[in-house]
Amino acid sequence: MARPLAAAALTILGGAFIALGGLVLATLGTILALTIGFHSGWFYVGLVAGLLTIAMGGLMLLLPMAKTGLGIVTIVLAGVSVPFAFGGFVVGFLLALFGGALAIVWKPPVARSAEPVPPGPAPPWT
């Protein structure tokens, strides 16, 4: 079965950058929590967005028939990564955005038969 390999690869790579940006932000949030006592769960949203983006790339490989929905979710997660994970240092945002777009427009190749198609019936006026 054909699979959207390029879309999945870009999505997984973008998700890795987004998760790295989220990890950096979560680490800074933890340092803030320890130093000034300010703690918020929002620091971990970028990390979760990155991990979910990686999961969307894996699901593109496992469920190619759900490519449109997965592509839309990937684009939404790429948008979420901008404020919460620095956009995966912008590289992750762009990779996930292109991966999601590729998943949406990807079409499986048409199966071609090796046998020639027989001609149809002759027109009635001949």
C-alpha positions as CSV (number, residue, x, y, z in Angstrom):
1,M,0.0,0.0,0.0
2,A,1.3,3.5,-0.9
3,R,2.0,5.9,2.0
4,P,2.6,9.6,2.2
5,L,6.3,9.2,3.1
6,A,7.5,12.7,2.4
7,A,4.6,14.2,4.4
8,A,5.2,11.8,7.3
9,A,9.0,12.4,7.3
10,L,8.6,16.2,7.3
11,T,6.0,16.0,10.1
12,I,8.1,13.8,12.3
13,L,11.2,16.0,11.8
14,G,9.2,19.1,12.5
15,G,7.7,17.5,15.5
16,A,11.1,16.7,16.9
17,F,12.2,20.4,16.5
18,I,8.9,21.5,18.1
19,A,9.4,19.1,21.0
20,L,12.9,20.4,21.5
21,G,11.6,24.0,21.6
22,G,8.9,22.9,24.0
23,L,11.5,21.2,26.2
24,V,13.6,24.3,26.3
25,L,10.5,26.4,27.3
26,A,9.5,23.8,29.9
27,T,13.0,23.8,31.4
28,L,12.9,27.6,31.6
29,G,9.5,27.4,33.2
30,T,10.8,24.9,35.8
31,I,13.7,27.2,36.6
32,L,11.3,30.1,37.0
33,A,9.2,27.9,39.3
34,L,12.2,27.1,41.4
35,T,13.6,30.6,41.7
36,I,10.6,32.9,42.0
37,G,7.8,30.4,42.8
38,F,5.8,31.0,39.6
39,H,4.5,27.7,38.3
40,S,2.2,27.2,35.4
41,G,1.2,24.2,33.3
42,W,1.4,26.3,30.1
43,F,5.1,25.7,29.9
44,Y,4.5,22.1,28.9
45,V,2.0,22.8,26.1
46,G,4.9,23.1,23.5
47,L,6.4,19.8,24.6
48,V,3.0,18.1,24.2
49,A,2.4,19.8,20.9
50,G,5.8,18.4,19.6
51,L,5.0,14.9,20.8
52,L,1.6,15.0,19.2
53,T,3.1,16.2,15.9
54,I,5.5,13.3,15.9
55,A,2.5,11.0,16.6
56,M,0.6,12.6,13.6
57,G,3.6,11.7,11.4
58,G,3.6,8.1,12.6
59,L,-0.1,7.9,12.0
60,M,0.3,9.1,8.5
61,L,2.4,6.1,7.9
62,L,0.1,3.7,9.6
63,L,-3.3,5.1,8.4
64,P,-2.7,6.6,4.9
65,M,-6.5,6.7,4.3
66,A,-6.8,9.3,7.1
67,K,-4.2,11.6,5.6
68,T,-6.5,14.7,5.2
69,G,-7.6,14.7,8.9
70,L,-4.1,14.1,10.1
71,G,-2.7,16.8,7.8
72,I,-5.2,19.3,9.2
73,V,-4.4,18.4,12.8
74,T,-0.7,18.7,12.0
75,I,-1.2,22.2,10.6
76,V,-3.1,23.2,13.8
77,L,-0.4,21.7,16.0
78,A,2.2,23.7,14.0
79,G,0.3,26.8,14.7
80,V,0.0,26.0,18.4
81,S,3.8,25.5,18.5
82,V,4.5,29.1,17.6
83,P,3.6,30.7,21.0
84,F,4.2,27.7,23.1
85,A,7.4,26.2,21.7
86,F,9.0,29.1,19.8
87,G,7.7,27.4,16.7
88,G,10.3,24.7,17.1
89,F,12.9,27.4,16.4
90,V,10.9,28.3,13.3
91,V,12.3,25.3,11.5
92,G,10.0,22.9,13.2
93,F,7.0,25.1,12.4
94,L,7.8,25.2,8.7
95,L,8.6,21.5,8.5
96,A,5.3,20.5,10.2
97,L,3.4,23.0,8.1
98,F,4.7,21.7,4.9
99,G,4.3,18.1,6.1
100,G,0.7,18.7,6.9
101,A,0.1,20.4,3.6
102,L,1.7,17.5,1.7
103,A,-0.5,15.0,3.6
104,I,-3.6,16.9,2.6
105,V,-2.7,17.0,-1.1
106,W,-1.1,13.5,-1.4
107,K,-2.9,11.1,-3.6
108,P,-2.1,7.4,-3.8
109,P,-0.7,6.3,-7.2
110,V,-3.2,4.8,-9.6
111,A,-2.8,1.0,-10.1
112,R,-2.2,0.2,-13.7
113,S,-3.0,-3.1,-15.2
114,A,-0.4,-4.9,-17.3
115,E,-3.0,-6.3,-19.7
116,P,-4.1,-4.2,-22.6
117,V,-7.6,-2.9,-22.5
118,P,-9.8,-4.5,-25.2
119,P,-11.4,-2.1,-27.6
120,G,-15.0,-1.3,-27.1
121,P,-17.8,-2.2,-29.5
122,A,-17.8,-0.7,-32.9
123,P,-20.1,2.3,-33.4
124,P,-23.5,1.4,-34.9
125,W,-23.1,3.6,-38.0
126,T,-20.2,1.6,-39.5
